[in-house]
Amino acid sequence: MDSYRMHPKLIEENRGSFFRVLFRNDQIPVEGFLWNIDPVSGTLFLLKDPSASSSIPSSHLEETEHRVYSIMSDAIRSFEKDDSVQPLSPEALLEWDHLLT
């Protein structure tokens, strides 16, 4: 997905899928599961879920906490879906929904 400003239905269909964000200033990329995209500002909300991290190669073995990344659209060079990573289960996504709302 080159353009991350998606129609709300497409955002909903991709919730829980694994995405990789590259920044315009060449900072270290961020990876996580899509929780939401603000349709007005384009701000991304990605989740780092430690229960799903066993299937994701990581250079940070100490990552065992739940994390939420809020990324402003101005900082994003690209936002790409990685279908090789298993999406979050509906139960895990529902747990995140309860935590974040």
N, C-alpha and C positions, 0 to 999 in steps of 0.2 A: 504494500500500500504506500504509494509515493505521497499521496495527499492524505493527511490524517484528519482533515476536517470532513467527517463523515456525516451522512444523514443519520438522524437518531435511530432509525431501525437497524442500520448497519452497525452502529455503535453497540446496540443491545445484542446483536448477533455475535459480536466479537468479544464481548465481556468474558473475562477468564482466559482468553488466548494469550500466548506469550509473544511479547514484542521487544524489539531492540531500538533504542533511541540513540542517534548520533547527534552530537552538538555542533553548532556552527563554529565555535571557538576551539574545536578539536580536543575538548576535555574527554576524560574516560567515558565510554558509552555506559548507558544505564539499560538494564534489562529487567523485565518483570511482566506480570500478568495485568492485562488491561482491566481496570475497575470502571473507569468512566472517562469521558472527554467532555469538557464544557463546550457546548455547541456555539456559544457566543465568542468566548475568548480563545478557544482552542487549547486551553490548559489540559494537559494529560495527567491522569492519575493512574500510576502503576503500582502494583503490589509485589512485595517480596515475601513469599510464603515459605517458611522453613519446612513445612510438611511436604512441599513439592520440590524442594531444592535438591533432593537426592537424584532426581532425573535431569538436573541442569548442571552442566559443567561450570565450576566456579573457581576463581583463583582466591576467593575469600572463604576459607574453611571455617572461620570463626562466625560466619553469618548464621545465627540461630534465632534471631528475633524477627518478629513481624515488622515490616517497614512499609511505608507508603511514600511514594515519590510524587510530588506535584511539580510538573515541569511546564514552564511558560512557553507558549508557542514561539515567541521571538528567539528562543535559544535553540530551537530544533532545526537541524539540517535534514534529517530523515527519520522516519518512523516506519519500521518494517516488521511484519508478522513473521514468526518462525514456526511453521507447522510441524517441525521435527520434534518440538517439545509438547508433551501432553498438556492440554488445557487444564485449568483448575476444575475440580468436580463441582457440580451444582451445589453440593452441601458446603464445600469450602467457600465458594463464592457467597452463599447465603450467610455464612459465619462472618465474612468480611463486611457484608452489607449491614449486619447488626452492629458490628464494631464501629463502623464509620458513619452511621446515620443516627 
